[in-house]
């Protein structure tokens, strides 16, 4: 997924390299990005909570 997001390699190319369909790579990429978004949101909220309690 790194290649499709960071290096802007087309999903089709990554799919061919991994032996998957383009749709499978797309679903995996979306799932990974949603997880990253959730983790970043939690980290942000924790820093906001920590900064307020100091």
C-alpha positions in Angstrom: 0.0 0.0 0.0 3.0 2.3 0.6 3.6 2.4 -3.1 0.1 3.4 -4.1 -0.1 6.1 -1.4 3.4 7.5 -1.1 5.0 6.8 -4.4 1.8 7.2 -6.5 2.2 3.8 -8.2 -1.1 2.8 -9.8 -3.1 0.2 -7.9 -3.1 -2.0 -11.1 0.7 -2.2 -11.0 0.8 -3.2 -7.3 -2.0 -5.7 -7.9 0.0 -7.4 -10.6 3.1 -7.5 -8.4 1.2 -9.1 -5.6 -1.0 -11.4 -7.7 -4.2 -9.7 -6.6 -7.0 -7.9 -8.3 -6.9 -4.1 -8.6 -10.2 -4.1 -6.5 -8.5 -6.1 -3.7 -5.6 -3.6 -3.6 -8.0 -0.7 -3.5 -9.9 -2.2 -0.6 -6.7 -2.9 1.3 -5.5 0.6 0.7 -8.8 2.2 1.9 -8.8 -0.1 5.0 -5.2 0.9 5.8 -5.8 4.6 5.3 -8.9 4.4 7.6 -6.9 2.7 10.3 -4.1 5.3 10.0 -6.7 8.0 10.2 -8.1 6.5 13.4 -4.7 6.1 15.0 -3.8 9.7 14.2 -7.1 11.0 15.6 -6.5 9.0 18.8 -3.0 10.3 19.1 -4.1 13.9 18.5 -6.9 13.6 21.1 -4.4 12.2 23.6 -2.0 15.0 23.1 -4.9 17.5 23.5 -6.0 15.8 26.7 -2.4 15.6 28.0 -1.7 19.3 27.3 -4.9 20.4 29.1 -4.1 18.5 32.2 -0.6 20.0 32.7 
